[in-house]
C-alpha cells in the first residue's frame, strides 16, 4: 500500500530511486509498439509446453505475519515464447543448526542462534533486500554478539587467535588490508570515470590486502 511504500522509501534511498523509476515507466510513451508489464506479488511455478515453452504459470503471493512472501494458491498463465531465468538463491542448513526448510533460513532471534553462533544476510532473512538491508541485518547480529560478550557468555579459544587461524589455513584481512582494497577499487574507478570498479577475484583481493 501507499503507507508501506512511503515507509520503505524513507528507510532506503535505493528504494526511493526504484519507486521513482517504476513511476516513470507509466509516463513514458510507447516508442516501439512494445509494452512492459510488471507483476508484483507473483512468482513463477511452472512452464507449459512440450518441445518449447508456450506459457508460464504464475502464482499470486502475499506477506505472511513474519513478513515472508508466501503463495496464495491463485494462479494465472502468461503466453510466452522466451523465458529468461534470473539468479536465484536458497539457503542450506548446517548439521546441528536449527533450520527453517520452508523459508530457507537459519532459525534465530535477532541474529542469535545461540551464544557463540550467529547469522546474517540472506540465510538470516531470506533472499531479499539490498546491500543496505544486509548492513542493518549485520548490525543487529553484531549487537546480539556484543551483548553475549558483555554478559560473559562467550569464551575465547585458548592460545593466540592469529596462530589458531593460521593453523586452520585462514588468511586474515586486517583493517589496513581492507583500506588497500578500497583504495585499489577507487583508483580503477577513477580511471574508468566512475566511483569504483569492484574487484571480484579472491586471490587478487588477498594479494592487494596483504600488500596493504
Residue pairs with C-beta under 8 A, 6 or more apart in sequence:
5 19
8 15
8 19
9 15
9 16
9 19
12 130
12 132
12 133
13 132
14 130
14 132
22 38
25 36
25 38
39 58
41 60
41 61
41 62
41 69
42 58
42 59
42 60
42 61
43 58
43 59
43 61
43 69
43 71
44 56
44 57
44 58
44 59
45 57
45 58
45 59
45 71
45 75
46 56
46 57
47 53
47 55
47 56
47 57
47 83
48 54
48 55
48 56
48 57
48 77
49 55
52 81
53 80
53 81
53 82
53 83
54 79
54 80
54 81
55 77
55 78
55 79
55 80
56 77
56 78
56 80
56 83
57 75
57 76
57 77
58 75
58 76
58 77
58 78
59 71
59 72
59 73
59 74
59 75
60 71
60 72
60 74
60 75
60 76
61 69
61 70
61 71
61 72
62 69
62 70
62 72
63 69
63 70
64 70
66 103
68 103
68 126
88 127
89 122
89 127
90 104
90 127
91 99
91 104
91 105
91 106
91 122
91 123
91 126
91 127
92 104
93 99
93 101
93 106
94 106
97 106
97 113
97 117
98 106
98 107
98 113
99 105
99 106
99 107
100 106
100 107
103 126
104 123
104 126
104 127
105 119
105 122
105 123
105 124
105 125
105 126
106 113
106 119
106 123
106 124
107 113
108 118
108 119
108 124
109 144
110 140
110 141
110 143
110 144
111 118
111 119
111 120
111 124
111 137
111 140
111 141
111 142
111 143
111 144
111 145
112 118
112 141
112 144
112 145
112 148
113 119
115 148
115 153
115 154
116 148
116 153
116 154
116 155
118 141
118 142
118 144
118 145
119 141
120 134
120 137
120 138
120 141
121 134
121 137
121 138
122 128
122 134
124 137
124 141
125 133
125 137
129 137
145 154
148 154
157 164
162 172
165 172
171 206
171 210
173 181
173 205
173 206
173 209
174 209
176 212
177 208
177 209
177 210
177 212
178 209
179 212
180 208
180 209
180 211
180 212
181 199
181 205
181 208
181 209
181 212
183 212
184 199
184 208
185 196
185 197
185 198
185 199
186 195
186 196
188 196
188 197
188 199
189 195
189 196
189 197
191 197
199 205
199 208
